[in-house]
Amino acid sequence: MRGKRLFDASSIIALAIKRKVDFLIGNYTIELAGYEIGNYLWKEIYLTKSLSYDDLPILERIFLGILEKMNVVGGWLPFAEVVKLAGELNLTYYDAAYLLQARKLGLTLVTEDATFKEKAEKVIEVTTTEKIISE
């Protein structure tokens, strides 16, 4: 594994689905990822119905176990800095928060969101789970 990375929720979910969670251990994410993973589970259970509510206890244990093995950066970034970056790159506040934290920590950002990746590459190094698995 090369340098340390900051994973957004999409990349954490992708690696969990691919059963490649070892790439996450000791790497970084932000607190927001936990909420986004919860939102993903809600969508899969109630909107797409690809999961059952009965699956939730197992999935919760899996995702919480993953997050416990990561460096979850807590606290709030300055709103003005996040809003400014979001505005400059036409990002959501959430995406800008991942990007700003990765930049502040000097980490490579990992995302599965192609649009976010393209915009974030203007500021820092960005990769995907596919690329890190194939390294």
C-alpha positions as CSV (number, residue, x, y, z in Angstrom):
1,M,0.0,0.0,0.0
2,R,1.3,3.4,-0.9
3,G,0.8,6.6,1.2
4,K,-2.0,7.2,3.6
5,R,-5.4,8.0,2.2
6,L,-8.7,9.6,3.2
7,F,-11.7,7.6,2.1
8,D,-15.2,9.1,1.4
9,A,-18.3,7.1,2.2
10,S,-18.7,5.8,-1.4
11,S,-15.2,4.3,-1.3
12,I,-15.7,2.7,2.1
13,I,-19.0,1.1,0.9
14,A,-17.4,0.0,-2.4
15,L,-14.5,-1.7,-0.5
16,A,-16.9,-3.4,1.9
17,I,-19.0,-4.7,-1.0
18,K,-15.8,-6.0,-2.7
19,R,-14.7,-7.5,0.6
20,K,-11.4,-5.6,0.4
21,V,-11.6,-3.7,3.7
22,D,-7.9,-4.3,4.6
23,F,-7.3,-1.2,2.4
24,L,-9.2,0.9,5.0
25,I,-7.4,-0.2,8.1
26,G,-5.3,2.6,9.5
27,N,-6.4,5.0,6.9
28,Y,-8.6,8.0,7.3
29,T,-12.2,9.3,6.9
30,I,-14.3,12.0,8.5
31,E,-17.2,11.6,10.9
32,L,-19.6,12.4,8.1
33,A,-18.9,9.0,6.5
34,G,-20.7,7.2,9.3
35,Y,-23.9,9.2,8.6
36,E,-23.5,8.7,4.8
37,I,-23.1,5.0,5.3
38,G,-26.3,5.0,7.4
39,N,-28.1,6.9,4.6
40,Y,-26.9,4.3,2.1
41,L,-28.3,1.5,4.2
42,W,-31.6,3.4,4.6
43,K,-31.8,3.8,0.8
44,E,-31.0,0.2,0.1
45,I,-33.7,-1.0,2.6
46,Y,-36.5,1.5,2.0
47,L,-36.0,2.9,-1.5
48,T,-34.4,0.3,-3.7
49,K,-35.4,-2.6,-1.4
50,S,-32.2,-4.4,-2.3
51,L,-31.7,-5.1,1.4
52,S,-34.0,-6.2,4.2
53,Y,-34.4,-4.5,7.5
54,D,-33.4,-7.9,9.0
55,D,-30.0,-7.5,7.4
56,L,-29.3,-4.2,9.3
57,P,-27.8,-5.6,12.5
58,I,-25.2,-7.5,10.6
59,L,-24.4,-4.6,8.2
60,E,-24.2,-2.2,11.2
61,R,-21.7,-4.4,12.9
62,I,-19.7,-4.7,9.7
63,F,-19.6,-0.9,9.0
64,L,-19.0,0.1,12.6
65,G,-16.2,-2.5,12.8
66,I,-14.6,-1.0,9.7
67,L,-14.9,2.6,11.0
68,E,-13.4,1.5,14.4
69,K,-10.3,0.3,12.5
70,M,-9.9,3.6,10.6
71,N,-8.7,7.0,11.8
72,V,-12.0,8.9,11.9
73,V,-11.2,12.6,12.0
74,G,-13.7,14.3,14.3
75,G,-14.6,17.9,14.8
76,W,-15.7,20.6,12.4
77,L,-13.7,22.2,9.7
78,P,-14.2,26.0,9.5
79,F,-17.5,26.5,7.7
80,A,-16.2,29.4,5.7
81,E,-13.3,27.3,4.3
82,V,-15.6,24.4,3.3
83,V,-18.2,26.8,1.8
84,K,-15.5,28.6,-0.1
85,L,-14.0,25.4,-1.5
86,A,-17.4,24.1,-2.4
87,G,-18.2,27.2,-4.2
88,E,-14.9,27.4,-6.1
89,L,-15.2,23.8,-7.3
90,N,-19.0,23.5,-7.6
91,L,-19.1,20.8,-5.0
92,T,-21.6,19.9,-2.3
93,Y,-20.6,20.9,1.2
94,Y,-20.2,17.3,2.1
95,D,-17.8,16.6,-0.7
96,A,-15.9,19.8,0.0
97,A,-15.5,18.7,3.7
98,Y,-13.8,15.4,2.6
99,L,-11.6,17.3,0.1
100,L,-10.6,20.0,2.6
101,Q,-9.7,17.5,5.3
102,A,-7.7,15.4,2.9
103,R,-5.8,18.5,1.8
104,K,-5.2,19.6,5.4
105,L,-3.8,16.2,6.3
106,G,-1.8,15.8,3.1
107,L,-3.6,12.6,2.1
108,T,-4.8,11.2,-1.2
109,L,-8.6,11.3,-1.5
110,V,-10.4,8.1,-2.5
111,T,-13.8,8.3,-4.0
112,E,-16.1,6.3,-6.3
113,D,-17.8,9.5,-7.5
114,A,-16.4,10.3,-10.9
115,T,-17.7,13.9,-10.9
116,F,-16.2,14.6,-7.5
117,K,-13.0,13.0,-8.5
118,E,-12.6,15.2,-11.6
119,K,-13.2,18.3,-9.6
120,A,-11.1,17.4,-6.6
121,E,-8.1,16.5,-8.9
122,K,-7.7,20.2,-9.4
123,V,-6.7,20.6,-5.8
124,I,-5.2,17.3,-4.5
125,E,-4.3,13.7,-5.6
126,V,-7.4,11.6,-6.0
127,T,-7.9,7.9,-6.8
128,T,-10.5,5.2,-6.8
129,T,-10.8,1.8,-5.1
130,E,-10.3,0.1,-8.4
131,K,-6.9,1.7,-8.7
132,I,-5.7,1.0,-5.2
133,I,-6.8,-2.7,-5.4
134,S,-4.8,-3.1,-8.6
135,E,-1.6,-1.4,-7.3
